[in-house]
Amino acid sequence: MTDHDDLLALDDAIDRTLACRDAALEGRTTTTVPLDDLSGRVLAESVSAETDQPSSDRATMDGYAFAAADEGPLEIVDQRVFPESTPPAIEAGQAVEIATGAPLPERADTVCKREDATIDDGRLERPTLEAGTYVYERGSNVTAGERLYDTGERLSALDAILLRDLGRETVETYEPFSVGVLATGTEIHEERHTDLDSPMLCSLVRSWGHDPTYEGSVPDEGDRVEERIGDLADRHDVVVTTGGTSVGKKDYVIDAVGTLGEVAFHRVRVRPGKPIALARLPDHDALAVAIPGKPIGAYVIAALVARPLFTGDRTTATLERTITRDVGLGPEGFEYAIPVTLEGEDATPLGHVDSPLEVYEETFDPSVLSSSTRAATADGFVLTTAALDAGTRVDVIPTAVLE
C-alpha cells in the first residue's frame, strides 16, 4: 500500500462536499431579496413559469406581418401595430405594418423586414418567406408550468433578466454562510511568519457570496487548536482553518475537528493541496474546512474542493490553449494543477525554467511551487493526470472563473 492509496478522488471529494452543503441548507434561515441584489445569492425556492413567455407571437423586426400561406400581392391594412398595441384582425390576403416587439394578429405567422419589402399601390408583393420568419413564437422562451430554477441554485446578475420577465420582483434566498477564518501555526501566531493564506481565503469566500471574518491565529498546541475551532463553530456556520492539516507532529487540526465532530474526508488526489479536509460538527451546527498552509496549494485546493460548498458549482469553465513546454509529472494517481500564464493562444507553465519563475526543468514540482508567491501571477491552471507535450492543446481553468 502506497502513501496515497487512501486518498479520495477529486470527484468523490466534491460529491461529499455538495452533500454537506445540501444538509447545511436544510432548514436554513431565508430572506427575500430584490432582483438588483441577487447576484451570488442561493435560491431557497424553486421558480416556475406561470404563463407562456412570450404570451403571444411577436415580431422581431420592423416590417409587415402576414400569413405565409396567403397568395400575394397582399393588401396592407390601414393600421400599424406597436408593442403596446392590440393587433387588428386581418383577413386572407392582407398584411399589416408592425414594429419590433409588437404582437402579431391572430392569422399572421410571418414578418417581412421593412428593407426587404416591395410596396406597390398599398399592396405588399408576396415575399418568399417560410412561416415563422422574424417571429418570436408564443411559449418559445418558456411554457406555463415549466420549472426554470431549483432550490439551492446560485444566481447571477444575468438571472435577473429572466426572473423579471416571469413577473418576479423578488426571490427567496438563503442567508449567506457566516464564515470564520482561523490561521494555525506558532510561527504565524508569534508573527515570525506572515499569514499569506487568510486574506486570500477571506477574499475567495466573499467572492463566492458569503460573509467571512478573519478570526486571528492559534499556536500549534492541540488543546488550544481544538478549543478555538469549537468556539468559532458556535459563532459561525463554517470554520475555515489554514495550516496543520498534514501528518506532522504539530499538525493538530485534523485531530481537533475529528474530536469535535466527524471528518467527511481528509486528503484528496490533487497536487498541490492534497491534505485538505472537510468535517461536520453537529454539536455546533457547523462545518469545518481545513485548508493546507502553503499559499498556492491553499488557493488551488480551496478553489477546486471548497468552492462547491459555497457555490454549489462542481464544474468550471475552461479555455483551450497550446502548451508551450513539455511538463513531466510525479507519482501517478494524482490530478496535478499546473499554473500557466496566457498570451494569445499560448499557455506557458509558470514555474518551468523557461518562465519568469524557475522552479523545475522537466518534472512539475508541486511542493516547491505551492509555496511560491510568484505563482500567484498565474492566469490559470491546467488540471491533468498525464504529462504535457509542448504544442498540444490543453484546457486551462482561468483564475477569474474560480472567484
C-alpha positions in Angstrom: 0.0 0.0 0.0 1.5 3.4 -1.0 1.3 6.6 0.9 -1.6 7.8 -1.2 -3.8 4.7 -1.6 -6.3 6.0 0.9 -6.7 9.4 -0.8 -10.0 10.4 -2.2 -10.5 11.2 -5.9 -11.4 14.8 -6.6 -14.9 14.0 -7.9 -15.6 12.0 -4.8 -14.5 14.8 -2.6 -16.7 17.2 -4.5 -19.7 14.8 -4.1 -19.2 14.7 -0.3 -18.7 18.5 -0.2 -22.0 19.0 -2.1 -23.8 16.5 0.2 -22.6 18.6 3.2 -23.8 21.7 1.5 -27.3 20.3 0.9 -27.6 19.3 4.6 -26.4 22.7 5.7 -29.1 24.4 3.6 -32.0 22.4 5.0 -34.0 24.5 7.4 -31.6 27.4 7.0 -32.9 31.0 7.5 -34.1 32.6 4.3 -34.5 36.2 3.2 -36.4 38.0 0.4 -34.1 40.0 -1.9 -34.9 42.3 -4.8 -33.6 41.4 -8.2 -31.0 44.1 -8.1 -29.4 42.3 -5.2 -29.5 38.7 -6.3 -26.0 38.2 -7.7 -24.2 35.4 -5.7 -27.3 34.5 -3.6 -28.6 31.0 -3.3 -32.2 30.3 -4.1 -34.4 29.0 -1.2 -37.3 28.3 -3.6 -37.9 26.7 -7.0 -39.2 29.1 -9.7 -41.6 28.0 -12.4 -43.3 30.0 -15.2 -46.9 30.9 -14.5 -47.7 31.7 -18.1 -46.2 31.2 -21.6 -43.4 33.7 -22.4 -43.9 35.4 -24.7 -47.6 35.4 -24.2 -48.2 35.8 -27.9 -46.3 35.7 -31.2 -44.2 38.8 -31.6 -42.3 40.5 -34.4 -38.5 40.5 -34.1 -38.1 43.1 -36.9 -39.9 46.2 -38.2 -41.8 45.3 -41.3 -45.1 43.6 -42.4 -46.9 40.7 -40.8 -49.0 38.2 -42.8 -49.8 34.6 -43.1 -47.2 32.6 -45.1 -50.0 30.5 -46.7 -51.6 33.5 -48.3 -51.1 34.3 -52.0 -49.8 37.8 -53.0 -49.9 40.6 -53.5 -51.2 41.4 -50.0 -53.4 44.4 -49.1 -51.8 46.4 -46.3 -54.5 47.4 -43.8 -54.6 51.0 -42.6 -53.2 50.4 -39.1 -49.7 50.0 -37.6 -49.1 47.6 -34.7 -46.7 48.6 -31.9 -45.5 46.6 -28.8 -48.2 48.2 -26.7 -51.0 47.7 -29.3 -53.8 45.2 -29.5 -53.3 43.8 -33.0 -56.2 44.1 -35.5 -57.8 41.1 -37.1 -56.5 40.5 -40.7 -58.2 38.5 -43.4 -56.8 36.2 -46.0 -54.7 38.3 -48.5 -54.0 41.0 -46.0 -50.8 42.3 -44.2 -50.2 44.8 -41.5 -47.3 47.1 -40.8 -45.7 46.0 -37.5 -42.9 47.2 -35.2 -40.2 45.1 -33.4 -41.7 43.5 -30.3 -45.3 44.0 -31.3 -47.8 41.2 -31.1 -48.9 39.5 -34.4 -52.5 39.4 -35.5 -54.1 36.0 -34.9 -53.7 34.9 -38.6 -50.2 36.2 -39.1 -47.2 33.9 -38.7 -44.5 35.6 -40.7 -42.8 39.0 -40.9 -41.1 40.6 -43.9 -38.4 43.1 -42.9 -39.2 46.7 -43.9 -36.0 46.9 -46.0 -36.9 43.7 -47.9 -40.5 44.8 -48.6 -41.7 45.8 -52.1 -44.8 48.0 -51.9 -46.9 49.0 -54.9 -50.1 51.0 -54.6 -50.7 50.0 -51.0 -50.0 46.3 -51.6 -47.1 44.1 -50.5 -45.6 41.9 -53.1 -45.7 38.4 -51.6 -42.1 37.7 -50.4 -40.8 34.2 -50.5 -40.5 33.5 -46.7 -41.2 30.5 -44.6 -43.8 30.6 -41.8 -42.1 31.8 -38.5 -39.6 34.1 -40.2 -38.8 37.0 -37.8 -41.3 35.8 -35.3 -40.7 35.2 -31.6 -43.3 32.5 -31.1 -45.6 32.2 -28.1 -44.1 29.9 -25.5 -40.8 29.6 -27.3 -39.0 31.2 -24.4 -40.7 29.4 -21.6 -44.0 27.5 -21.3 -46.5 27.7 -18.4 -45.6 25.4 -15.6 -42.0 24.9 -16.7 -39.5 24.8 -13.8 -36.7 27.1 -14.5 -34.8 27.3 -11.2 -34.3 24.8 -8.4 -33.7 25.3 -4.7 -30.1 25.6 -4.0 -29.1 27.2 -7.3 -26.7 30.2 -7.1 -27.9 33.2 -9.0 -26.0 35.7 -11.1 -26.9 39.2 -12.4 -27.9 37.5 -15.7 -30.8 35.7 -13.9 -32.5 39.0 -13.2 -33.5 39.2 -16.9 -35.5 36.0 -16.9 -36.9 36.4 -13.4 -38.2 39.9 -14.2 -39.7 38.6 -17.5 -41.5 36.0 -15.4 -43.1 38.8 -13.4 -40.9 38.4 -10.3 -39.6 41.5 -8.4 -38.1 39.5 -5.6 -36.8 36.0 -4.8 -36.5 34.0 -1.6 -32.8 33.2 -0.9 -30.8 31.6 1.9 -28.8 33.8 4.2 -25.1 33.7 3.3 -22.9 31.5 5.4 -21.1 33.2 8.3 -17.5 32.0 7.9 -14.8 32.3 10.5 -11.2 32.1 9.1 -8.6 30.9 11.5 -4.9 30.6 10.9 -2.9 27.9 12.7 0.8 27.8 13.4 3.1 29.0 16.1 5.2 30.9 13.6 2.2 32.9 12.5 0.7 33.3 15.9 4.0 34.8 17.1 4.2 36.9 14.0 7.5 35.4 12.9 5.9 34.4 9.6 3.4 36.4 7.5 -0.1 34.9 7.3 -0.4 34.7 3.5 -3.5 32.4 3.4 -6.1 34.1 5.5 -6.6 37.3 3.4 -6.7 35.2 0.2 -9.3 32.8 1.7 -11.4 35.7 3.0 -11.4 37.2 -0.5 -12.4 33.9 -2.1 -15.3 33.3 0.4 -16.5 36.8 -0.2 -16.4 36.3 -4.0 -18.5 33.2 -3.6 -21.3 35.2 -1.9 -20.7 34.6 1.8 -19.6 36.6 4.8 -16.0 35.8 6.0 -14.4 37.1 9.2 -10.7 36.8 10.0 -10.6 35.4 13.5 -6.9 35.6 14.1 -4.5 32.8 14.8 -3.7 29.9 17.2 -0.4 28.3 18.0 0.4 24.7 17.4 -1.0 23.4 20.6 -3.5 20.6 20.3 -5.9 21.7 23.1 -5.8 25.3 22.0 -6.5 24.4 18.4 -9.5 22.3 19.4 -10.8 25.0 21.7 -10.6 27.8 19.1 -12.2 25.8 16.4 -15.1 24.8 18.8 -15.5 28.4 19.9 -15.7 29.6 16.3 -18.1 26.8 15.3 -20.5 28.2 17.9 -20.4 31.6 16.2 -20.2 30.7 12.5 -21.8 28.3 10.0 -18.4 27.4 8.6 -14.9 27.4 10.1 -12.1 27.6 7.6 -8.7 26.8 9.0 -5.3 27.2 7.4 -2.3 25.0 8.1 -1.9 22.0 10.4 -3.6 19.5 8.0 -0.8 17.1 7.3 0.6 14.4 9.5 3.5 16.2 11.2 4.0 16.3 15.0 2.5 19.8 15.2 -0.4 19.2 12.8 -3.3 19.2 15.2 -6.3 20.4 13.0 -7.5 17.0 11.8 -7.4 15.5 15.3 -9.3 18.6 16.6 -12.1 18.5 14.0 -12.3 14.7 14.4 -12.8 15.1 18.2 -15.4 17.9 17.7 -17.3 16.1 15.0 -16.9 13.7 12.1 -14.3 14.0 9.3 -16.1 13.7 5.9 -12.7 13.3 4.1 -9.1 14.1 4.6 -6.6 14.2 1.7 -7.6 14.4 -1.9 -5.7 13.2 -5.0 -4.8 16.7 -6.1 -1.3 18.3 -6.1 -0.7 20.8 -4.8 -3.2 20.9 -1.9 -3.8 17.2 -1.2 -4.2 17.4 2.7 -7.5 19.3 2.6 -10.2 18.1 5.0 -13.9 18.6 5.5 -15.7 17.9 8.8 -19.2 18.0 10.1 -19.6 19.5 13.6 -23.2 18.5 14.5 -23.0 19.6 18.2 -22.1 23.1 16.9 -24.4 23.0 13.8 -21.4 23.9 11.7 -18.9 22.7 9.1 -15.1 22.9 9.2 -12.9 23.2 6.1 -9.2 22.5 6.9 -7.0 24.1 4.2 -3.3 23.2 3.9 -0.9 26.0 4.7 1.2 26.6 1.6 -0.4 29.6 -0.2 -0.7 28.4 -3.8 -1.7 24.9 -2.7 -4.2 26.5 -0.4 -5.7 28.6 -3.3 -5.8 25.6 -5.7 -7.5 23.2 -3.3 -9.9 25.7 -1.9 -11.0 26.7 -5.5 -11.4 23.0 -6.5 -12.9 21.4 -3.4 -14.1 24.1 -1.0 -15.7 26.3 -3.7 -18.6 23.8 -4.3 -19.5 24.1 -0.6 -20.2 27.8 -1.0 -21.5 28.0 -4.6 -23.0 24.6 -5.4 -21.0 24.5 -8.6 -18.8 21.4 -9.3 -17.5 22.3 -12.7 -15.5 25.3 -14.0 -15.3 26.9 -17.5 -12.1 26.3 -19.4 -10.2 27.9 -22.3 -8.4 25.8 -24.9 -4.8 26.9 -25.4 -1.5 25.4 -26.7 1.0 24.4 -24.0 4.5 25.8 -24.9 6.7 23.5 -22.9 6.9 19.8 -22.0 5.8 19.1 -18.4 6.5 15.8 -16.8 4.6 14.6 -13.7 5.5 12.9 -10.5 3.7 9.9 -9.0 0.7 8.5 -10.8 -2.7 8.6 -9.2 -3.0 12.4 -8.8 -4.5 15.3 -10.7 -1.9 18.0 -11.0 -2.9 21.7 -11.1 -0.2 23.3 -13.2 -0.2 27.1 -13.1 0.2 28.8 -16.5 0.4 32.3 -17.9 -1.5 33.1 -21.1 -0.5 35.1 -24.1 -2.8 34.8 -27.2 -3.3 31.1 -27.9 -0.3 30.0 -25.8 -0.2 28.7 -22.2 3.3 28.8 -20.6 3.8 26.7 -17.5 4.7 29.1 -14.7 7.5 27.5 -12.7 9.2 25.9 -15.7 12.8 27.1 -16.2 11.8 28.9 -19.3 9.2 31.0 -17.4 9.8 34.0 -15.2 9.6 31.6 -12.2 12.3 28.9 -12.4 11.2 26.1 -10.1 11.6 22.9 -12.3 13.2 21.9 -15.5 11.3 18.9 -16.7 9.1 17.5 -14.0 6.4 19.6 -12.3 7.3 20.3 -8.7 4.1 21.0 -6.7 5.8 21.0 -3.4 8.1 24.0 -4.1 5.6 25.7 -6.4 2.9 25.5 -3.7 5.0 27.8 -1.5 6.0 30.3 -4.3 4.1 33.6 -4.0 5.3 34.4 -7.6 3.0 31.7 -8.8 0.1 34.0 -7.7 0.6 35.8 -11.0 -0.7 32.7 -12.9 -3.6 33.4 -15.3 -5.0 29.9 -14.8 -4.3 26.2 -14.1 -4.2 23.1 -16.3 -5.7 20.2 -14.4 -4.1 17.0 -15.7 -3.3 13.4 -14.8 -0.9 12.9 -17.8 2.3 14.6 -18.7 2.0 17.5 -21.2 3.8 17.7 -24.5 4.7 21.1 -26.0 2.5 22.0 -28.9 -0.6 20.1 -27.7 -3.9 21.8 -26.9 -4.9 21.9 -23.2 -7.9 23.0 -21.2 -7.0 26.0 -18.9 -9.2 26.9 -15.9 -8.8 30.7 -15.7 -8.4 32.1 -12.2 -11.2 34.5 -12.9 -13.8 31.7 -13.1 -12.7 30.3 -9.7 -13.6 33.5 -7.9 
